[in-house]
Every structure is written in C-alpha cells, then in structure tokens.
Amino acid sequence: MTIQIADAILHIDETLDKWQRDILDDHMRLNDGVISSGYNHDNPHLMIIQYNPEHTDPVHFIHMVERHGYHTQRIG
C-alpha cells in the first residue's frame, strides 16, 4: 500500500513568537492526514505541511490558522 504525500506552504501574515508558532504547529499535527509540519528557519512566516491528500487538504489548514486568529494564504 502506497501512501501519497503532498506538501503545502502557507504564508502567515502576522509575526508570531516562537511559542505561538509551536502551538499552531502542535495543533496542525493533530489533524488526521498531517504527516509533518514546521517552519522555515530563515523565514518563520512560512509554515510547511506534509499531508496525505486522501485525508485532508490545504483549505483545512488555512481554516485552522484562521481559527487561531491569524491571516494566511497558500503559496505552494
């Protein structure tokens, strides 16, 4: 059985402190289908998410970030 893996890159408009990024990252990883998530160390506005497209999609990630009170858009 082959698991498909897709990537999504979100640009978060706000400048988040490390603890805010950590909370958002922890909550993202709790989603069914999310394999990994994290931030670009050189540009912490970019959140990178690897996921199984059979279980979730980037629109769900955008809504999750917005539920945390932040603004985001998919750039990749």
MDTraj code that builds the backbone (N, CA, C; nanometers):
import mdtraj as md
import numpy as np

residues = "MET THR ILE GLN ILE ALA ASP ALA ILE LEU HIS ILE ASP GLU THR LEU ASP LYS TRP GLN ARG ASP ILE LEU ASP ASP HIS MET ARG LEU ASN ASP GLY VAL ILE SER SER GLY TYR ASN HIS ASP ASN PRO HIS LEU MET ILE ILE GLN TYR ASN PRO GLU HIS THR ASP PRO VAL HIS PHE ILE HIS MET VAL GLU ARG HIS GLY TYR HIS THR GLN ARG ILE GLY".split()
xyz = np.array([
    [0.0844, -0.1180, 0.0000],
    [0.0000, 0.0000, 0.0000],
    [0.0885, 0.1238, 0.0000],
    [0.0639, 0.2122, -0.0927],
    [0.1414, 0.3341, -0.1049],
    [0.0631, 0.4513, -0.0476],
    [0.1277, 0.5271, 0.0385],
    [0.0667, 0.6473, 0.0942],
    [0.1141, 0.7658, 0.0115],
    [0.0195, 0.8426, -0.0379],
    [0.0558, 0.9622, -0.1120],
    [0.0884, 1.0743, -0.0139],
    [0.1894, 1.1502, -0.0481],
    [0.2289, 1.2640, 0.0354],
    [0.2298, 1.3887, -0.0516],
    [0.1652, 1.4919, -0.0023],
    [0.1634, 1.6218, -0.0694],
    [0.2188, 1.7261, 0.0267],
    [0.2613, 1.8380, -0.0289],
    [0.3148, 1.9486, 0.0506],
    [0.2286, 2.0720, 0.0313],
    [0.2162, 2.1497, 0.1375],
    [0.1516, 2.2814, 0.1302],
    [0.2418, 2.3795, 0.2040],
    [0.2589, 2.4962, 0.1453],
    [0.3346, 2.6030, 0.2110],
    [0.2379, 2.7176, 0.2354],
    [0.2239, 2.7565, 0.3610],
    [0.1371, 2.8675, 0.3995],
    [0.2222, 2.9858, 0.4405],
    [0.1834, 3.1030, 0.3956],
    [0.2467, 3.2264, 0.4416],
    [0.1556, 3.2863, 0.5467],
    [0.2057, 3.2974, 0.6688],
    [0.1296, 3.3568, 0.7793],
    [0.1663, 3.5041, 0.7851],
    [0.0652, 3.5886, 0.7752],
    [0.0889, 3.7327, 0.7654],
    [0.1476, 3.7931, 0.8929],
    [0.1006, 3.7461, 1.0070],
    [0.1463, 3.8033, 1.1335],
    [0.2856, 3.7510, 1.1692],
    [0.3583, 3.8302, 1.2466],
    [0.4857, 3.7857, 1.3023],
    [0.4555, 3.7179, 1.4349],
    [0.4771, 3.5868, 1.4387],
    [0.4441, 3.5091, 1.5575],
    [0.5685, 3.4838, 1.6401],
    [0.5512, 3.4881, 1.7723],
    [0.6581, 3.4478, 1.8621],
    [0.6753, 3.2971, 1.8513],
    [0.7883, 3.2465, 1.8992],
    [0.8144, 3.1033, 1.8901],
    [0.7048, 3.0220, 1.9581],
    [0.6583, 3.0649, 2.0747],
    [0.5560, 2.9884, 2.1439],
    [0.4257, 2.9845, 2.0636],
    [0.3933, 3.0914, 1.9916],
    [0.2733, 3.0923, 1.9082],
    [0.2895, 2.9970, 1.7902],
    [0.4078, 2.9963, 1.7301],
    [0.4346, 2.9027, 1.6201],
    [0.4283, 2.7589, 1.6707],
    [0.4818, 2.7341, 1.7898],
    [0.4817, 2.5989, 1.8461],
    [0.3391, 2.5487, 1.8709],
    [0.2533, 2.6348, 1.9238],
    [0.1140, 2.5950, 1.9484],
    [0.0435, 2.5641, 1.8167],
    [0.0599, 2.6512, 1.7193],
    [-0.0031, 2.6290, 1.5891],
    [0.0497, 2.5002, 1.5253],
    [0.1784, 2.4786, 1.5349],
    [0.2392, 2.3574, 1.4806],
    [0.1844, 2.2326, 1.5509],
    [0.1751, 2.2357, 1.6828],
    [0.1200, 2.1223, 1.7584],
    [-0.0235, 2.0935, 1.7165],
    [-0.1046, 2.1964, 1.7030],
    [-0.2445, 2.1776, 1.6637],
    [-0.2550, 2.1258, 1.5207],
    [-0.1678, 2.1712, 1.4333],
    [-0.1689, 2.1243, 1.2943],
    [-0.1404, 1.9747, 1.2893],
    [-0.0439, 1.9299, 1.3686],
    [-0.0043, 1.7885, 1.3679],
    [-0.1131, 1.6964, 1.4217],
    [-0.2084, 1.7505, 1.4950],
    [-0.3180, 1.6692, 1.5488],
    [-0.4219, 1.6329, 1.4428],
    [-0.4178, 1.6970, 1.3288],
    [-0.5144, 1.6716, 1.2225],
    [-0.4889, 1.5384, 1.1544],
    [-0.5980, 1.4660, 1.1298],
    [-0.5891, 1.3407, 1.0569],
    [-0.5329, 1.3678, 0.9177],
    [-0.4317, 1.2947, 0.8797],
    [-0.3718, 1.3107, 0.7483],
    [-0.2460, 1.3947, 0.7466],
    [-0.2196, 1.4723, 0.8514],
    [-0.0969, 1.5519, 0.8562],
    [0.0180, 1.4608, 0.8977],
    [0.1203, 1.4581, 0.8149],
    [0.2366, 1.3744, 0.8406],
    [0.3412, 1.4527, 0.9186],
    [0.3655, 1.5763, 0.8773],
    [0.4594, 1.6624, 0.9496],
    [0.4286, 1.8077, 0.9178],
    [0.4745, 1.8936, 1.0056],
    [0.4622, 2.0373, 0.9821],
    [0.5760, 2.1067, 1.0542],
    [0.6062, 2.2255, 1.0085],
    [0.7133, 2.3018, 1.0693],
    [0.7287, 2.4343, 0.9977],
    [0.8318, 2.5059, 1.0349],
    [0.8552, 2.6396, 0.9813],
    [0.9901, 2.6466, 0.9122],
    [1.0012, 2.7347, 0.8186],
    [1.1279, 2.7644, 0.7540],
    [1.2091, 2.8481, 0.8522],
    [1.3266, 2.8016, 0.8876],
    [1.4067, 2.8717, 0.9884],
    [1.4506, 3.0108, 0.9425],
    [1.4736, 3.0274, 0.8137],
    [1.5165, 3.1576, 0.7619],
    [1.3997, 3.2542, 0.7436],
    [1.2793, 3.2000, 0.7306],
    [1.1592, 3.2828, 0.7128],
    [1.0452, 3.2200, 0.7922],
    [1.0325, 3.2552, 0.9210],
    [0.9323, 3.1905, 1.0062],
    [0.7876, 3.2240, 0.9691],
    [0.7662, 3.3076, 0.8683],
    [0.6307, 3.3318, 0.8190],
    [0.5818, 3.2142, 0.7349],
    [0.6729, 3.1254, 0.6936],
    [0.6360, 3.0140, 0.6077],
    [0.6201, 2.8859, 0.6887],
    [0.5002, 2.8309, 0.6863],
    [0.4716, 2.7030, 0.7502],
    [0.4618, 2.5976, 0.6408],
    [0.5358, 2.4887, 0.6584],
    [0.5400, 2.3816, 0.5597],
    [0.4705, 2.2595, 0.6196],
    [0.3750, 2.2056, 0.5451],
    [0.2955, 2.0937, 0.5940],
    [0.3019, 1.9810, 0.4922],
    [0.3353, 1.8605, 0.5379],
    [0.3269, 1.7413, 0.4550],
    [0.2035, 1.6653, 0.5008],
    [0.1250, 1.6181, 0.4039],
    [-0.0022, 1.5559, 0.4396],
    [-0.0430, 1.4510, 0.3374],
    [-0.1353, 1.3677, 0.3774],
    [-0.1945, 1.2686, 0.2892],
    [-0.3192, 1.3313, 0.2280],
    [-0.3208, 1.3561, 0.0973],
    [-0.4342, 1.4239, 0.0351],
    [-0.5636, 1.3429, 0.0343],
    [-0.5562, 1.2160, 0.0720],
    [-0.6774, 1.1359, 0.0821],
    [-0.7529, 1.1655, 0.2118],
    [-0.6874, 1.2341, 0.3066],
    [-0.7478, 1.2593, 0.4376],
    [-0.7702, 1.4059, 0.4714],
    [-0.7027, 1.4957, 0.4020],
    [-0.7167, 1.6380, 0.4331],
    [-0.6720, 1.7196, 0.3125],
    [-0.6853, 1.8516, 0.3234],
    [-0.6447, 1.9381, 0.2125],
    [-0.6010, 2.0747, 0.2659],
    [-0.5328, 2.1537, 0.1829],
    [-0.4806, 2.2836, 0.2274],
    [-0.5877, 2.3817, 0.2741],
    [-0.7080, 2.3723, 0.2224],
    [-0.8149, 2.4621, 0.2684],
    [-0.8396, 2.4410, 0.4180],
    [-0.8329, 2.3172, 0.4621],
    [-0.8494, 2.2865, 0.6045],
    [-0.7381, 2.3537, 0.6860],
    [-0.6153, 2.3533, 0.6344],
    [-0.5037, 2.4156, 0.7064],
    [-0.5236, 2.5670, 0.7189],
    [-0.5707, 2.6276, 0.6116],
    [-0.5970, 2.7721, 0.6135],
    [-0.7026, 2.8046, 0.7182],
    [-0.8097, 2.7262, 0.7212],
    [-0.9154, 2.7496, 0.8208],
    [-0.8622, 2.7312, 0.9625],
    [-0.7746, 2.6351, 0.9815],
    [-0.7193, 2.6128, 1.1148],
    [-0.6368, 2.7333, 1.1602],
    [-0.5534, 2.7857, 1.0721],
    [-0.4728, 2.9040, 1.1068],
    [-0.5652, 3.0215, 1.1381],
    [-0.6694, 3.0379, 1.0587],
    [-0.7642, 3.1475, 1.0825],
    [-0.8378, 3.1309, 1.2147],
    [-0.8674, 3.0082, 1.2554],
    [-0.9321, 2.9855, 1.3859],
    [-0.8416, 3.0275, 1.5007],
    [-0.7123, 3.0297, 1.4767],
    [-0.6175, 3.0771, 1.5779],
    [-0.6090, 3.2297, 1.5781],
    [-0.6785, 3.2941, 1.4850],
    [-0.6818, 3.4400, 1.4810],
    [-0.5780, 3.5025, 1.3893],
    [-0.5133, 3.4205, 1.3059],
    [-0.4096, 3.4715, 1.2167],
    [-0.4604, 3.4707, 1.0723],
    [-0.3902, 3.5427, 0.9876],
    [-0.4240, 3.5502, 0.8449],
    [-0.3175, 3.4739, 0.7670],
    [-0.3620, 3.3975, 0.6681],
    [-0.2679, 3.3159, 0.5913],
    [-0.3172, 3.2969, 0.4497],
    [-0.2248, 3.2568, 0.3647],
    [-0.2593, 3.2181, 0.2278],
    [-0.1631, 3.1098, 0.1836],
    [-0.2105, 3.0229, 0.0970],
    [-0.1258, 2.9175, 0.0439],
    [-0.0406, 2.9748, -0.0682],
    [0.0902, 2.9460, -0.0626],
    [0.1785, 2.9931, -0.1681],
    [0.2455, 2.8774, -0.2408],
    [0.2224, 2.7597, -0.1964],
    [0.2832, 2.6441, -0.2614],
    [0.2207, 2.5159, -0.2165],
])
top = md.Topology()
chain = top.add_chain()
for i, resn in enumerate(residues, 1):
    res = top.add_residue(resn, chain, resSeq=i)
    for name in ("N", "CA", "C"):
        top.add_atom(name, md.element.get_by_symbol(name[0]), res)
traj = md.Trajectory(xyz[None], top)
